[in-house]
Each structure stands twice: as C-alpha cells, then as structure tokens.
Amino acid sequence: MEAHHERKKEAYVSNPDIDKAKSSDNYHLIKPEFTYYKEIENRLEAGGCKVRSNSVKLVDTLITTKKEFFDFFSDKDYFERALEFISERVGKENIVSAVVHLDEKTPHMHLCFVPLTEDKRLSAKEILGNKAKMSKWQDDFYAHMKEVYDCFERGKPAKETNRKHIPVRLFKDATQLNNQLEKIEKALEDINMLNASKKRDAAVEMLNEWFPKASSFISEVNRLKDNIDYFQEKENELREENAGLKMEKNTQRQEFRKELRAKNDYTEKLYESYKSYVDFVNFIPKDLRNKLNKAYLEQQQQIKLEEQEYDMEYEWEG
C-alpha cells in the first residue's frame, strides 16, 4: 500500500493509468515521517493497545469525485475539505498519510488511518461500524461537502439500488491467484516417475497457500453474482435501445456506454477467474480437496472465535 500511495515503485504493471511523468505533481496534506509500518507501531505503542493476530491496524480510504468537477474547482480546496471531515471522525493524530494523486485519469486522495477509538482501543469495527453506519458516513460526507460545493450530488446508496459494490481489490486478488495457479499447474505438469514425491509435496505446499484465498474469492464472487449479471443485462438493454440511433450524435450516451463497457469488461474478467478457480478446485483429488477445505473452515472458525473473545474481553473490562 505504501509503495503505491507514496509512489515508491519503479513500474506499475497492475495500474497502467499512472503517468510517472506527472507523479511530481502529487502532493501530501499529511505526510508520514516514517514508513507506514513504523507509523502504525508508534501509534499502537503510544496508545498501549491490545492487538489480535487478525486486528485491522490500518484503514485505507479513497476520496474522489467526477473528473469534470476539477475543471471548475481547486483540487487542493476539495481534498482539504474532505480531510477536515475525516479528521473529525477518526482523529487527525491517527492519520498516517493523506496523499493526493494527480498522475492518474481522475484526481483522488488516499487517506490512511489507524482505527483507534477515543479511549485508545484498536477497533475498526467500532469506528467504521456496519453497512448502515458506513452508508451514514457517506451521507454525512455529502452534507459536509455540499455546504461548500452547491453542485455536489450524492450517488444513489446501495440500499436504494439493491446492488452490492464490487471492490477493485477483487481484481487484484484475481491477478495474484492467477499467478499462483500458474505455478501450481506448472509444478503438476513437471511431475514424473523420478521426482513424483518431491514435486507433489511442492504442489501441495503451494495449494495450502492458494486454496483458502481462492475459496474466499469464490465465496465473494458468488455473493456479488447479481451485480455482475446487472452490468451485463444493462449493456444488453442499452445495445437494443441504441439499435436505431446514431451514437456519435449523443456524447452523453457515448460516455455512459463507454463506462458501462469498462465495468462489464471488469466483471467478465472476474467471472472468468472465478470459473477457472471452481474448475481447478473440482480437479483436485477428493481426499486432498477435503483436507484443504477442512483446514480452510477451521481457519475461518478460528478467526470468528478470536473476534468473539476480543469483543467479550472489552465488554467485560467495560
């Protein structure tokens, strides 16, 4: 995260939109003095926080708006106003970095903070809350920005559209899982009579790492299946609607079509990865698949138990 936000990479293969020639235009509203890791550790140490193995130590937020907005308003004023809102919610002292990127298609700010409560507990759950509370965050952000920018509009909440957000993280997860899967398949192809035991052990070791991540990915795509279908259906509707129209005369419709096509390409790639993972999981011998699945379920159960114990501990202390 730090390498991306602070532009410490030599190349950005996963994000071709970055124009490194413009990276010098990026700027900080809050600049970290040390590495993100060190910044986090300093805050946890100062707060005397109890930390679980699966505690959320850093929250990354993205602040942006339509690209055309910045044709009329100062990006610095906009992001400073947004920083003011986040600071009131999470405490400015807990913010590790607030960096504005102007080297991509749309100006945006990455703001990272350590989720410390006022009484110095580490609890992203308490600060961010459930879906209803996070939607309220967006309502309040809209109201805060509307005070200065009269033209500001609130996007339709998911509770009205009944659609689930498809996180960009899923696409990055798929890229990593695809790379791991290629290595596993290569290891399986290289198995012969002379190295069978050694190569099989290496493949199983890679599977132990790949399987839980792939299982989580499959579960999440299943949960988002309705939204993936939505983009494909909307594009089909739009194609039929435009059958007798000259698209080049309607710029707004062209832009909408382009945006929808991009989203559809994105969801199609996700679904292709999803199908390849399901096929490969089914290809794994049943005894090994059962063993991997049992380990995955035990891991998920352990995470739930740790969360429950953590909540009970603080409830008792309270």
N, C-alpha and C positions, 0 to 999 in steps of 0.2 A: 504494500500500500504506500509506504513511504517512498519507495523507488519511483512509483508512478506519480504520486502527488507532487513530489519535490523535483521531478524530472532528473532522476539520477541514472536512468538507463541510457545505454548507447543507442538502442533501437527499440521500437515499439511495434513489434510484429502483430500483436493482438489488437492494436488500435491504429490503423493506417491514417486516421483523420488528423493525427498530430503532425503539425508542421513545425519541425525543430527550428527552422529559421525564425519563427515568431515566438519561440519559448522565452526569449529575453524580455518579452512584453508582459509575461506573467508577473504577478506581484502578491505579496503577503499582506493580510490585515492583521494576522497574528503569526509570527514566525517562530518555529521551535528553536530553542538554544542548543538542544542535544538531539540525538536520534529519537524516533518515536518511542522505541523500547525504553530508553533511558528516561524520557519524559513521563511515560506511564509509571515506571517503577518509582520515580521521585514522588509522584502524587500519591501512590499507594502507601509508600513508606511514611510520608507526612501524615496521611490520614489514619495510619495504623489499621488498615483494612484486613479483614479476613478474606482470603481468596480460595475459591474452589478450583478443582482441576479444569472445569468447563466454564469458569466465570467469563463473562464478557468484559474485557478490560478496555476496549476502545470501540467507540461508535463512529462510523463514518457517515456524514450527511452530505447530500448534494443539493446545492441551491442554484436554480437556473430559471429561465423563462423563455418565451419565444425569441428567436434570434432578431426578428424585426424590432422588438422592443428597444434594443440598444441603438437603433438608428435615430431614436428621439431622446433617449435618456442616458445619463452617465452611468457606466457600469460600476464605477467606484462608489457612487452615491447609493446605487441599488444594493450592492453587496454589503456596504457598511450598515444600511438599514436592516438587512437580513441578519447580520452579525449581532446587532443590538437585540433582536428578537430571541435568537438562540442563547445569547449570553444571559438574558433574564431567566431562561428556563433551566439552564444547566450550570450556571456559574462561570463567569469569564475565566476564573482561575483554573477551571478544569479543562479548558480548551487547549489542545496540544498544537493545532495548526489550523489556520484559515487561509487557504491559498486560492487565488483567482487564476484560472487558465484562460488565456486569450489566444492560445495556439491551436484551438480546435474550431469546428464549424460554429458552435454556439458558445458564447462566454458562460462560464459557470464557476462556482466556488465549491471546493472540497473543504468541509469543516469537520475536524475530528476532535472528539472529546472523551475524557474518561468519565464514565457514568457514576459519579459519586453523589450520594444524597447529601442533604444539608447536615445530617449528623454523621457524615463521613463513612457511610456504608457503600460498598460496591454493589450496585443493583440497577442494571439496565432495565430490568423488568419494571421496577418501581418508577423510574424516570420516563421511560417510553410508554409503558402501560400496554394494554391490549389494543386490538384493532380499532375499537371505538375511541379510545383515548388518542391514538395516533391520528385518526381522522379529525379529531378535535384540534390537534396540533396544527393540521393543515388549514382548518377553518380560522384559527386564531392568527396564523401566519398571513393568510389572505387579508384579514381585517387590519392587521398591523401595516401591511404594505399599501393597502387601499387608502389609508389616511394620507399618504404622500402621493401615490400614483392613482389618480381617479379612474384611469382607463383599465386598471388591473382587473382581471377576471379570474374567478375561482373555477378550476376544472371540475367536471362532474365527479362527485365522490363515487367510489365503488359500490356503496350501499344503494345508490340510485341506478347505476348501470348494471348491477348484479354481475360484474365482471371482476376477475381477480387480476392483479398486476403480475406481469411476467418479468421477474428480475433479470437484469443483464448478467448478474452473477451466474445464472444457469448456463449461459452460452460459454462463459469462461470455464465453468466446471466441465462442460462437454468437451472442450478443447483438451483439457488436462486428462480427462478419462479416455479420450480417443488415443492420445499419445501412449498412455499406459497400456491400453488394449492392444495396440500395435506391437508393443514389446512382448506382451504375453503370447500373442499369436505367433510371433517370430520364434519365441522360445519353444513353443509347442511344435512348430514346423521342423526345428533343428534336432528334435529327439530322434535318436536311432538306437540300435541294439547296444552300442558301446557306451553311450552316455545317458541312457534312459533314466536311471535313478537320479543322477545329478541334475539333469535338465528338468525333470519332473518336479524336484524339490524347489528349483529356482522359479518355475512357473507357479507353483502353489504359493510360494512366498509373495510373489507379485499379486496373485489373486487375493491373498489375505488383505492386501492394502487396497486393491481395486474394488472388491466386492461390496464393502459397506458404503463406499462413496457412490457406486453405481446404483445400489439399492435405494439410497436416499434420493438420488436423481430421478430414478424411475417413479418413486412414490410422489415426488413433487410434480413431475410432468403429468402423471395421472390426475393429480388434484387440479391442474391447470388446463386439462384437456378441453373443457368447454370454451375457454378463452382462445385456445389455439384454433379450434373449429370456428370461432366467431370471426377471426380475421379472414379466414378462407371464404366463409359464407358472404361476408361484406364485400370482398373483392369480386366474387361472382355476381352479386347483386349490382354492383357498380358497373361491371362489364356489360351486363344486359341493359342497364339503364342508358349507357352511352352508345348502344349499338347504332343508333341513327344520328348521333351528334358529332359535330366536328370538335374534337377535344382541344385542338390548338387555339380555338377562339375563347376558351374558358380557362384562364390561368389558374383561378382558384380551384377548379375541379381537377386540373392537371396536378397541382401541388398535393391535393388530397389523395389523388390516385398514386402519386409517387411515394408519399408517406405510407400509405396502406400497403403498397407493394413491398416496401422495405421491411415493414413489420411482418408481412406474410413470409418473405424470404427467411427472416429470422426464425419465425415459428416453425417453418418447414424443416430448417436445419436442426432445430431442437428435436423435432419429432423423428427425423431420420436417425439421429444419435440414439434416441430413446428406443427405437425399434431394433437397432443393431445391438444394444445392451441386452434387451429382452431375449433376442435370438441367441446371444452368446451365453447368457445365464442358463438358458434351456439346453445349450450344447454341453455344459459342464456335467460330468457324470453325476448321477443322482446322489451317490453316497457323499461325494465331495461337496456337492451343492447344499445338501442338508447340513453338513458340518459348518460350512461357511455361513449359511443362513442362521444357524443356531448361535454362532459367535456374534453375528450382527444384532440379533434380537437381544442377546444378553448385554451387549454394549448399550443398546438403546434403553434397556431396563435400568442399567446402572446409572445412566445419565438422569433418568427420571427420579431414581431413588436419591441421588445426590442433591437434586433440586428440592425435593421434598424435605430432606434432612436440613438443608440450608435454611429453607423457609421456616421450619419448625424451630430451629435454633434461635433465629432472630425474634420469632413470635414469643418464645419462652423468655428471652432476655428482655423483651419489651414489657 
